């Protein structure tokens, strides 16, 4: 009986490992194909059957992609918009989450429900009225039209609120007994204890804003305010349209900052989704 139980556990473990490998391959292989294609020659991208590994690493593709347009301007625009949104969400989302988690005021549950209900409204449904509003305010083709709609995040408020609610009430009451203000409790107790969750939320914000194509495409028509995601897409309209290696090089340039930030923040992300209780 004991041997049968061990045999079943072994089979389950093997199945789990195979399943994880399949899932990992589904996510990794497209990215790996993009990277390898970005360093291939044009002839290798057109070869049939496809060549998985390049015969020789060709880094000129990155120079061709970068020089096909004002990519430095696109890159700076993406940095300005993304980090401005992150800063605004940090200033708005965290206090809102704290208010919903620890403050008592009339209509709190209704307001929180309304906040969450905005998650069910797709951006494509509201972009026309928002475009008209920004047009009347003369904000089209400005950074403000790319920043203001994303200054607050309903998902971020929900995510951080849930983390704040896990912090023992005794800690907050002890701080209040020491005459600590709500702002001091938020900045010196809540934010440090919820750092992994806040870091994860800000990383998700970075990814969504950095990769966003739809909103910058709608709100901008000039290169001086367009972002990198739009610039990479516009590679298809240049002479590189038939050059898959150049297109993939442009996509690698777009993805690289996200990978770098993820490498430095992955520890906080794991902590955010693994709650072991307060020490």
C-alpha positions in Angstrom: 0.0 0.0 0.0 2.8 2.3 0.9 4.6 1.6 -2.4 1.4 2.2 -4.3 1.0 5.6 -2.6 4.6 6.6 -3.4 4.1 5.5 -7.0 1.0 7.7 -7.4 2.8 10.7 -5.9 5.7 10.1 -8.3 3.3 10.0 -11.3 1.6 13.1 -10.1 4.9 14.9 -9.7 6.0 13.9 -13.2 2.7 15.1 -14.7 3.1 18.4 -12.8 6.6 18.9 -14.1 5.6 18.1 -17.7 2.6 20.5 -17.4 4.8 23.3 -16.0 7.3 22.7 -18.9 4.6 22.9 -21.5 3.2 26.1 -19.9 6.7 27.6 -19.7 7.4 26.7 -23.4 4.1 28.4 -24.5 5.3 31.7 -22.9 9.1 31.5 -23.5 9.3 30.2 -27.1 7.6 33.2 -28.8 9.8 35.5 -26.9 12.9 33.4 -27.7 11.9 33.3 -31.4 11.6 37.1 -31.4 15.1 37.6 -29.9 16.7 35.1 -32.2 15.0 36.6 -35.3 16.2 40.0 -34.3 19.8 38.9 -34.8 19.3 36.9 -38.0 20.1 38.1 -41.5 17.2 38.9 -43.9 18.0 35.7 -45.9 17.6 33.6 -42.7 14.2 35.1 -41.9 13.0 34.1 -45.4 14.4 30.6 -45.4 11.9 27.6 -45.5 11.8 25.6 -43.5 12.5 28.3 -40.8 15.9 28.4 -39.2 15.7 28.5 -35.4 19.3 29.5 -34.6 21.0 32.3 -36.6 24.2 31.3 -38.4 25.8 34.6 -37.3 24.7 37.2 -34.9 23.7 40.4 -36.8 23.4 43.4 -34.5 23.0 45.8 -37.4 19.2 45.1 -37.2 19.0 47.1 -34.0 20.8 50.1 -35.6 18.5 49.8 -38.6 15.4 49.8 -36.4 16.6 52.6 -34.2 17.6 54.8 -37.2 14.4 54.2 -39.2 12.7 57.1 -37.3 13.0 59.4 -34.3 13.3 56.5 -31.9 15.2 58.5 -29.3 12.2 60.9 -29.2 9.8 58.0 -29.0 11.9 56.5 -26.1 12.0 59.7 -24.2 8.2 60.2 -24.7 7.6 56.7 -23.3 9.8 57.5 -20.3 8.0 60.8 -19.6 4.5 59.4 -19.9 5.2 56.1 -18.0 7.0 57.6 -15.1 4.5 60.5 -14.8 1.7 58.0 -14.6 3.6 56.0 -12.0 4.2 59.1 -9.9 0.6 60.2 -10.1 -0.7 56.7 -9.2 1.7 56.5 -6.3 0.3 59.8 -5.0 -3.4 59.0 -5.6 -3.8 55.2 -5.5 -2.0 54.6 -2.2 -4.0 57.2 -0.1 -7.2 56.0 -1.7 -6.5 52.4 -0.8 -5.6 53.4 2.8 -8.9 55.4 3.1 -10.9 52.4 1.8 -9.0 50.0 4.1 -8.7 51.8 7.4 -10.8 55.0 7.5 -14.5 55.2 8.4 -16.7 57.6 6.4 -20.2 57.6 5.1 -20.8 55.9 1.8 -17.4 54.1 1.8 -18.7 50.8 0.6 -20.8 52.4 -2.2 -17.8 54.5 -3.3 -15.5 51.4 -3.3 -18.1 49.5 -5.3 -18.3 52.3 -7.9 -14.5 52.4 -8.0 -14.3 48.6 -8.8 -17.1 48.9 -11.3 -14.9 51.0 -13.5 -12.8 47.9 -14.1 -15.7 46.5 -16.2 -15.6 49.5 -18.6 -13.2 48.9 -21.5 -11.1 51.8 -22.7 -12.4 51.4 -26.3 -15.9 52.3 -25.0 -15.0 55.6 -23.5 -12.2 56.9 -25.8 -14.6 58.8 -28.0 -16.0 61.1 -25.3 -12.6 61.4 -23.7 -11.1 62.4 -27.1 -13.8 65.1 -27.5 -13.1 66.4 -24.0 -9.4 66.6 -24.5 -10.0 68.1 -28.0 -12.1 70.9 -26.5 -9.4 71.5 -23.9 -6.7 71.6 -26.6 -4.8 68.7 -25.1 -4.6 66.5 -28.2 -0.9 65.9 -29.1 0.2 66.7 -25.6 1.6 64.6 -22.8 -1.4 65.5 -20.7 -3.8 63.5 -22.9 -1.6 60.4 -22.3 -1.1 60.9 -18.6 -4.4 62.3 -17.1 -6.7 59.3 -17.9 -4.4 56.9 -16.0 -3.5 58.9 -12.9 -5.6 56.5 -10.8 -6.0 52.8 -11.0 -9.1 50.9 -9.7 -7.2 47.7 -9.8 -4.2 49.2 -7.9 -6.6 50.6 -5.3 -8.2 47.2 -4.8 -4.8 45.4 -4.7 -3.2 47.7 -2.2 -6.4 47.9 -0.1 -6.4 44.2 0.3 -2.8 44.3 1.5 -3.5 47.1 3.9 -6.4 45.2 5.4 -4.0 42.3 6.3 -1.9 44.6 8.5 -3.0 44.1 12.1 -5.3 46.8 13.5 -3.3 46.8 16.8 -0.3 48.3 15.0 -2.3 51.2 13.7 -4.1 51.8 17.0 -0.7 51.9 18.8 0.5 54.5 16.4 -2.6 56.6 16.9 -2.1 56.4 20.7 1.3 57.8 20.1 -0.4 60.8 18.4 0.8 59.8 14.9 -1.2 61.5 12.1 -2.9 59.5 9.4 -0.3 60.7 6.9 2.5 59.5 9.2 0.8 56.1 9.7 0.5 55.8 5.9 4.1 56.8 5.1 5.9 55.2 8.0 3.9 52.0 8.7 1.5 51.0 5.9 3.7 51.8 2.8 6.9 50.0 4.2 4.8 47.0 5.2 3.1 46.8 1.9 6.2 47.5 -0.2 6.1 44.3 -2.3 2.5 44.8 -3.2 3.0 48.5 -4.1 6.1 47.6 -6.2 4.1 45.0 -8.1 1.3 47.4 -8.7 3.7 50.0 -10.0 5.4 47.4 -12.2 2.1 46.4 -13.7 1.4 50.1 -14.4 4.8 50.4 -16.0 4.1 47.5 -18.3 0.7 48.7 -19.3 1.8 52.2 -20.0 5.0 51.3 -21.7 3.3 48.8 -24.0 0.2 50.8 -24.6 -0.4 51.3 -28.3 -4.1 52.2 -28.6 -4.3 55.3 -26.5 -1.2 57.1 -27.8 -2.3 56.2 -31.4 -5.7 57.8 -30.7 -4.5 60.9 -28.9 -1.4 61.8 -30.9 -0.7 62.5 -34.6 2.8 64.0 -34.2 6.1 62.3 -33.7 7.2 64.7 -31.0 4.7 63.2 -28.5 4.3 59.6 -29.8 5.6 56.8 -27.7 7.9 53.9 -28.4 5.1 51.4 -28.9 3.6 53.5 -31.7 7.1 54.0 -33.2 7.8 50.2 -33.3 4.4 49.6 -35.0 5.3 52.3 -37.6 8.3 50.3 -38.6 5.9 48.4 -40.9 5.4 51.5 -42.9 9.1 52.0 -43.6 11.4 50.2 -46.0 11.8 47.7 -43.2 8.3 46.5 -43.7 9.4 43.2 -45.4 12.4 42.8 -43.0 11.3 40.7 -40.1 14.7 40.8 -38.5 14.4 44.6 -38.3 10.8 44.5 -37.0 11.8 42.0 -34.3 14.8 44.1 -33.3 12.4 47.0 -32.8 10.2 44.8 -30.5 13.3 43.7 -28.5 14.1 47.4 -28.0 10.5 47.9 -26.7 10.6 44.9 -24.4 14.1 45.3 -23.0 13.3 48.0 -20.4 10.5 45.8 -19.0 12.8 42.9 -18.6 15.5 44.9 -16.9 13.0 46.3 -14.4 11.5 42.9 -13.8 14.9 41.4 -13.0 15.4 44.0 -10.3 11.8 43.7 -8.8 11.0 40.0 -9.1 11.8 39.5 -5.4 9.1 42.0 -4.5 6.6 40.5 -6.9 7.0 37.0 -5.4 6.6 38.4 -1.9 3.4 40.3 -3.0 1.7 37.0 -4.1 3.1 34.9 -1.2 1.6 36.1 2.1 3.2 34.4 5.1 1.7 36.6 7.8 3.2 39.5 9.7 6.4 39.2 11.8 
